[in-house]
Amino acid sequence: MFVDCLDIYAQAAFATIRNPNLYMTLLRRFLSMALAASLITMAGAQEAKIKIATVDMQELFKQYYRTNEAQKQINLERARIQKDNNERLGRIRELETNLGNLKKQIEDPSINDSKKQTLFKDWQMQQQEGIALDRERREFLQRRNQALNEKMVQRMKGILEEIRKLVEEQAKTDNYDYVFDKSGLSTSQVPFLLYTKDATDITAGLLKDLNKDAPAESAPAEEEAQAPEAGE
C-alpha cells in the first residue's frame, strides 16, 4: 500500500509545476492513505504501552535540498521548452505577416490578374507552411511536456523513497512503535492526527540528516514561468 502512496505523492510533488491546488489535493490523498494504514495497524496492536513519534512529511520533502535541486532542474527544462517554442512561434509570426502583405496585394485593384494568380499561389503555399509549422509546434510541446512530467515524477518518487527509508531507520534506531505524519489532512481539511499523548516530533533531526551533505549553494528554487501548453 505504501508503494501506491508514493506514486500519488510523487505525482503531487510534480504537480507543483503545473497546478498548486492539484498538488495539495494529491498530497493530502497520499498522507491520508499512509496515515490510515498506520491507524489500522495500530488498532490491532496488543501492547499495553507503545512508543510514538510524529513527523512532518511535507516539511521534510519541501526542505530537502534534493527537492530544491529537482525543482531547479524542472525550471531549466521549462526555460528550454519555452525558448524552443518562442523560436517556432517567431517563424509562424513571420509567415502571418507575409500572408497579410500578400493578401493586400491580391486585393489591390491596380495589380493585373496574372500577377494576382502568382501572388495567390504564393499565399496558399505559405498558408500551408504556417499550418504545418503550428501543428509541428503543438506536437513538439506535447512530447516535451510529457517527457518532462514522466522524468520528474520518477525523480520525486525516488526522493520520497529516500525520506521514507530515513524515517524508518530513525524509528528503528530510537525503538518507536509508530511514526505518524502530522501533516496529513482529511478531505475536509481537518488533521487526522488531532492528539497524540507523549509523542516525540522527529522532523527537525531528520531534516538535519537529510541536508547534512547539501552543497552550500543549494537553496529553494525560484518560481518561474510555466512551460506553455500545447495549444498556446
C-alpha positions as CSV (number, residue, x, y, z in Angstrom):
1,M,0.0,0.0,0.0
2,F,2.8,2.4,0.8
3,V,4.2,1.9,-2.7
4,D,0.9,3.1,-4.1
5,C,1.0,6.1,-1.7
6,L,4.5,7.0,-3.0
7,D,3.2,7.1,-6.6
8,I,0.4,9.5,-5.6
9,Y,2.8,11.7,-3.5
10,A,5.4,11.8,-6.4
11,Q,2.7,12.9,-8.8
12,A,1.6,15.5,-6.2
13,A,5.1,16.8,-5.9
14,F,5.5,17.2,-9.6
15,A,2.0,18.9,-9.8
16,T,3.5,22.0,-8.2
17,I,4.9,22.7,-11.6
18,R,1.5,23.0,-13.2
19,N,-1.2,23.3,-10.6
20,P,-0.6,24.0,-6.9
21,N,-4.2,23.2,-6.0
22,L,-3.8,19.8,-7.6
23,Y,-0.6,19.3,-5.7
24,M,-2.3,19.8,-2.4
25,T,-5.2,17.5,-3.3
26,L,-2.9,14.7,-4.3
27,L,-0.6,15.3,-1.4
28,R,-3.4,15.1,1.1
29,R,-4.6,11.9,-0.5
30,F,-1.2,10.4,-0.1
31,L,-0.9,11.5,3.5
32,S,-4.4,10.2,4.3
33,M,-3.7,6.8,2.8
34,A,-0.4,6.5,4.7
35,L,-1.9,7.6,8.0
36,A,-5.0,5.4,7.5
37,A,-2.7,2.4,7.0
38,S,-0.8,3.2,10.2
39,L,-4.0,3.6,12.2
40,I,-5.4,0.3,11.0
41,T,-2.1,-1.4,12.1
42,M,-2.1,0.4,15.4
43,A,-5.7,-0.7,16.1
44,G,-4.7,-4.3,16.0
45,A,-1.7,-3.9,18.4
46,Q,-2.0,-5.6,21.8
47,E,0.9,-3.9,23.6
48,A,-0.2,-2.1,26.7
49,K,2.3,0.7,26.2
50,I,3.7,1.9,22.8
51,K,6.3,4.5,21.9
52,I,5.1,7.1,19.3
53,A,6.7,9.8,17.2
54,T,5.4,12.3,14.7
55,V,7.0,13.7,11.6
56,D,6.0,16.4,9.1
57,M,6.5,14.8,5.8
58,Q,5.5,17.9,3.9
59,E,8.3,19.9,5.6
60,L,10.9,17.2,5.0
61,F,10.0,17.0,1.3
62,K,9.9,20.8,0.8
63,Q,13.1,21.5,2.7
64,Y,15.2,18.6,1.4
65,Y,18.0,20.0,-0.7
66,R,17.5,17.4,-3.4
67,T,13.9,18.5,-3.8
68,N,15.1,22.0,-4.4
69,E,17.7,20.8,-6.9
70,A,14.9,18.9,-8.7
71,Q,12.8,22.0,-8.9
72,K,15.7,24.0,-10.3
73,Q,16.1,21.3,-13.0
74,I,12.4,21.5,-13.8
75,N,12.7,25.3,-14.2
76,L,15.7,24.9,-16.6
77,E,13.7,22.4,-18.7
78,R,10.8,24.8,-18.7
79,A,13.1,27.6,-20.0
80,R,14.4,25.4,-22.7
81,I,10.9,24.4,-23.8
82,Q,9.8,28.0,-23.7
83,K,12.8,29.1,-25.8
84,D,12.2,26.5,-28.5
85,N,8.5,27.3,-28.5
86,N,9.3,31.0,-28.9
87,E,11.6,30.4,-31.8
88,R,9.0,28.3,-33.6
89,L,6.3,30.9,-32.9
90,G,8.7,33.6,-34.4
91,R,8.8,31.8,-37.7
92,I,5.0,31.4,-37.7
93,R,4.5,35.1,-36.9
94,E,6.7,36.0,-39.9
95,L,4.6,33.8,-42.1
96,E,1.5,35.5,-40.8
97,T,2.9,38.9,-41.6
98,N,3.8,37.8,-45.1
99,L,0.3,36.4,-45.6
100,G,-1.1,39.7,-44.6
101,N,1.0,41.5,-47.1
102,L,0.2,39.1,-49.9
103,K,-3.5,39.4,-49.2
104,K,-3.3,43.2,-49.5
105,Q,-1.5,42.8,-52.9
106,I,-4.1,40.3,-54.1
107,E,-6.9,42.7,-53.2
108,D,-5.1,45.7,-54.9
109,P,-7.1,46.6,-58.0
110,S,-4.1,48.1,-59.7
111,I,-2.4,44.7,-59.9
112,N,-3.2,42.6,-63.0
113,D,-4.9,39.2,-62.9
114,S,-1.8,37.3,-63.9
115,K,0.3,38.8,-61.1
116,K,-2.6,38.2,-58.7
117,Q,-2.7,34.5,-59.6
118,T,1.0,34.2,-58.9
119,L,0.6,36.0,-55.6
120,F,-2.4,33.8,-54.7
121,K,-0.4,30.6,-55.3
122,D,2.4,32.0,-53.1
123,W,-0.2,32.9,-50.4
124,Q,-1.6,29.3,-50.5
125,M,1.9,27.8,-50.1
126,Q,2.8,30.0,-47.2
127,Q,-0.5,29.4,-45.5
128,Q,0.0,25.6,-45.7
129,E,3.6,26.0,-44.4
130,G,2.2,28.0,-41.5
131,I,-0.4,25.4,-40.7
132,A,2.2,22.6,-40.8
133,L,4.6,24.6,-38.6
134,D,2.0,25.3,-36.0
135,R,0.9,21.6,-35.9
136,E,4.6,20.6,-35.5
137,R,5.0,23.1,-32.7
138,R,2.0,21.8,-30.8
139,E,3.2,18.2,-31.2
140,F,6.6,19.3,-30.0
141,L,5.2,20.8,-26.9
142,Q,3.1,17.8,-26.1
143,R,6.1,15.5,-26.4
144,R,8.5,17.6,-24.4
145,N,6.0,18.3,-21.6
146,Q,5.0,14.7,-21.4
147,A,8.6,13.6,-21.2
148,L,9.4,16.2,-18.6
149,N,6.4,15.1,-16.5
150,E,7.4,11.4,-16.6
151,K,11.0,12.2,-15.8
152,M,10.3,14.4,-12.8
153,V,7.6,12.2,-11.3
154,Q,10.1,9.4,-11.2
155,R,12.7,11.6,-9.6
156,M,10.2,12.9,-7.0
157,K,9.3,9.3,-6.2
158,G,12.9,8.5,-5.6
159,I,13.3,11.4,-3.3
160,L,10.2,10.4,-1.3
161,E,11.6,6.8,-1.0
162,E,14.8,8.2,0.4
163,I,12.8,10.2,3.0
164,R,10.7,7.2,3.9
165,K,13.7,5.0,4.4
166,L,15.3,7.6,6.7
167,V,12.1,7.8,8.7
168,E,12.0,4.0,9.0
169,E,15.7,3.8,10.0
170,Q,15.2,6.5,12.7
171,A,12.2,4.8,14.0
172,K,14.1,1.5,14.4
173,T,17.1,3.2,15.9
174,D,15.0,5.0,18.6
175,N,12.7,2.0,19.0
176,Y,9.5,3.8,18.1
177,D,6.4,1.6,17.6
178,Y,4.7,4.1,15.3
179,V,5.6,7.2,13.5
180,F,2.7,9.4,12.3
181,D,2.7,12.1,9.7
182,K,1.3,15.1,11.4
183,S,0.8,17.0,8.1
184,G,-1.8,14.5,7.0
185,L,-5.2,16.1,6.3
186,S,-8.6,14.6,5.6
187,T,-10.7,15.6,2.6
188,S,-12.4,18.2,4.9
189,Q,-9.1,19.8,5.6
190,V,-9.1,18.5,9.2
191,P,-5.8,17.0,10.5
192,F,-6.1,13.2,11.0
193,L,-3.7,13.4,14.0
194,L,-5.6,15.6,16.4
195,Y,-3.8,14.5,19.5
196,T,-1.1,12.0,20.5
197,K,0.0,11.5,24.1
198,D,3.7,11.7,24.8
199,A,4.6,11.7,21.1
200,T,8.1,13.0,20.0
201,D,8.4,15.2,16.9
202,I,11.5,13.9,15.0
203,T,11.1,16.2,12.0
204,A,14.0,18.6,12.9
205,G,16.5,15.8,13.4
206,L,15.5,14.0,10.2
207,L,15.8,17.3,8.2
208,K,19.3,17.8,9.6
209,D,20.3,14.4,8.5
210,L,18.7,14.8,5.0
211,N,20.6,18.1,4.4
212,K,24.0,17.2,6.0
213,D,25.6,16.8,2.6
214,A,23.8,19.7,0.9
215,P,26.0,22.0,-1.2
216,A,26.5,25.5,0.2
217,E,24.8,27.0,-2.8
218,S,21.7,24.8,-2.5
219,A,18.6,26.9,-1.9
220,P,14.9,26.8,-2.6
221,A,14.2,27.3,-6.3
222,E,12.6,30.5,-7.5
223,E,9.2,30.2,-9.2
224,E,9.5,30.7,-13.0
225,A,7.1,30.9,-15.9
226,Q,5.4,27.6,-16.6
227,A,6.1,25.6,-19.7
228,P,3.5,26.5,-22.4
229,E,0.6,24.2,-23.1
230,A,0.4,22.5,-26.5
231,G,-2.4,24.8,-27.5
232,E,-0.6,28.1,-26.8
